[in-house]
Amino acid sequence: MNQRTRVLITNDDGIASPGLHALAAAAVRAGLDVVVAAPASEASGSSSSITAVEEDGRISVEERELEDLDGVKAFAVHGAPAFITMIATHGAFGPPPDIVLSGVNRGANVGRAILHSGTVGAALTAGVNDGRGMAVSLDTGLNPDALHWDTAAQLATGLLPFLMEQDPGCVLNLNVPNSAGPDLPEYRTATLTRFGIVQTTLAERGQQHVRLAIADTAEKPDPDSDAALLAAGYATVTALQPVTGTTLPSLDSLPRAASGA
């Protein structure tokens, strides 16, 4: 990768997320020009919202120092991930980024339910603004024994040469198994399954309230879908189409494995 490639690292889990720090560290190791800007607090489920907290017409942006990321500018923003991407493209954190890496999200982002993900929303906003974006998520499940952020971060940076070869507007969605070992999971192109890993159901409806519940989905995913391939141990890659009118990029030349795997 060219050292002048500018990368924004953001997420929807907030500036303190270890997944964000792992992704930024991996980008630094790859020789990229890295800036970190993430929500000051968790913004999960914010989709492509460009909401922010204003005071006298100003949005608070606080510079932070992140452990083990000496020399990397980092900012906590009182706004949604897509808002952060949008203002980054206008030079809010220095030169506009060539790539937006969003993650590493705690929990998989698969199926059509990614519409609601702030992680995905930040990457899609990069594509809408003629940049390139990648949403990165780790399939942690509900009660993991360990969280292998570095596995997801390494697989994300392994896709950057491929991403930079694509036309501006290209957006990828990467989901990585929560595993560690001498061999990294292989990449597989995947379609979006019709449902997410869990489904929201209406548990109660009253006169002036509703109550929701979360349940595991009972549907069986298609074998070439992101949900099925992720469950089989592959790192799934899906091309997403931002609202630009352009066609989806071909993933035929996607590498099978990350460099050095």
N, C-alpha and C positions, 0 to 999 in steps of 0.2 A: 504494500500500500504506500502511496505517496504521503510523505510527512505533512504535506500541506492540506491533506484531506481533513476538513473540519467536521467534527462529530459532536452533536448535542446528545447528552445522556439525560433522560428524564424517566418518569414512571408515574404510577398512580398510588403507590404505597407510601410515598412521602420521602423526604430528604434523608431520613434516618434509616431507610431500608437497607439491609445487608445485600440484597440483590442488586440494588442500584450501585452500591460501592464495588461489588464484584464486577459488574459490567463496565464501569468506568476504569477500573484497574486493568481489565483485559484490553480495553481500547488503548490505554496508555502503552501497554506492552507491545501492542501491534504497531506502535509508532505514529499514532494519529494525534491530531491537534484536538484536545478534548476540553469541553466545557460541560459542567453539570448544572442543570437547573431543574428543580423538582418541587412539587407542592410542599408547603410548610407542614401540612398534615395530610392524613390519608384522603384520597379522592377517588376511591374505587367506585365503579359504576357511573362515572361521569361522562362516559362516551366521548363525543367530540364537542362537548360543551366548552364555550369560551367565557365562562363566568369567572369573576374574580372579586375579591373584597376591596372596595374602594373607600378611601377617606379623603375628602376634599378633592375628589377626582384623581387621586393617586393610588396606585397599587403597591403595597409593601413588597420590596425585594431585599432580602437580607443576605449579605455575603457570609458564607460559612467556610470553616476549615474541616475537611474530611480526613479521617485517620488513614494513614498510609497512602495518601494521594497528594503529597507535597507538590506544589507548583501548579495544581489543577484548580482553576477558578470554579467555585461552587456557589450556587444561589438557592435560597429557600424562597419560594414565591407563594403569595397568598392568592393562588388561582388554580384552575383546573389544568391537567396535563396538556390538552389541546390548546388552551390559551397560552401556555408556556411555549409550545412549539410555534404558534403563530407569531408571538412577539420576538422569538429568536430569529425568525426569518426576516424580521425588520431591524435586526441589529441590536436587540436589547441586551445581549450578553457578549458583544463583540461581533466579529465577522459572522454573517449568516452561515449556518451549517450546511455542508453538502449532504450529510446523512443525519437522520434522527434515529437513535437507538432507544427504545422505550422498554424498560424492565430493569432487572429480571423480576417479573411478576411472581408473587407467591400464589401459586395455583394455575392450572392450565386455562388457556383461553381457546376453546374449541367450539366448533359448530356455529350456527347462525346467531347464537347468543353473544358472540363477540361484538355485535352491534352496540352492546351496552358497556363495553370495557373501556375504561379510561386509558389503559395501556395501549390498546389498539387505536383508540381515538387520537392519541398523540402521533402515532405513526401515520395514520391516514391524513392528518392535517399537514404533515410534511409533504405527502404526495399532492395534495390540493394546491400547495404553494410551490409546485414544480421542483420539489426536492425528492429525496429517496428516504424511505422509512422502513424500520423493522421493529415489530413488536416481539418481545422475547418473554416466554413464560416457562416456569418450572412446575411440573406436575407433582406437587407436593402431597396431594391428598389432605385429609383432615387432621391426622395426628402422626406426622412423620417422625421417625427416630432421628433422622439427620436431614440437613438441607444442603444439597450439593450445588450451591450457586455457581461455583467455578466451572462445573460441567456445562451449564447453560451459557455462561459468558464465553467460554472457549468456542462452543459451537456457533454462537452468534458472530464472533469476530472471524471465524472460519468462512462465513458466508459473505463477508464484506467485499472481497474481490468480485464475486459474482454479482452482488448488488450494484457495485459501481459500474459494471459493464452494461447495465440496463439503462433504458431511457429515463430521464427525469419523470417523476410521477410514480415510479415503481414502489410498491409497498408489499412487504413480506410479513407473514405471521409464522413465527417459529415457536414450537412447543417441544420441550425437552423432558425426557424421563428423569426422575430424581434418583440418579444412580452415580456411582463412582467406580473407577477401576482403571486398569491399564489401557483399555480400549474404549474410545468414546462411542456413543450410539451413532449409527449411520443415519444420514439424511434420507427422507422419503418425501416425495411430493404427495400432497393429500388434498382431497376435496373437503369442504365443510360439511360435517354431519348436520342433520336437521335439528338437532337438539344439543344442549350443553351437557356437561357431566352431571349436573344436578338441575332439577326443575323447580320453579316456584309455583306453588299451588295456593288457591284460595281456601284457607282453613275455616274461616268464619266471616259471615257478613251480618252486621247489625244495622240498625237504623241510621246510626251516625258513625260507624266505623267498619273497617275490614281488618282481618288478621291473616297474615300470610304464613306459609310453612315452606321449608326447603326439604326436598326428598330426592333420593337417587333416582335417576331415570330408569325405567323398565324397558325401554326400547333397545333393540340390538342395532348397533351402527353398521353401515355399509363397510365392506372390507377395505375399500380404498379411501375411507374417510379419515380425517385427523384423529377422531376419537379412537377408532379401531387400531390404527397404526401406532399411535402413542401408547396404547395399552399393550401392544406387542413389543414395545421396547425401542421403537424408532423415534428419531427427532423429526417431527413432521414440519413441512414447509408448504405454506399455501400462499399463492399470490392473491392480493386483495385489490379491488378496483376502487380508487377514490372517486369522488364526484367530479370527474374531469372530462368524461366522454371518451377517454382513450380506452383501447382494448387491453386486456390483461397480458402481461409479458409471458413469454414461453419459459417453462422451467425445464425444458429438455436438456439443457446443458448444466443443470444443477450438479455439483460434485456429489459423489457418494459419501465421502467422509471429509471431516475437517482436516486441514493441513496439519501434518504431524501426528495424526491419530494412528 
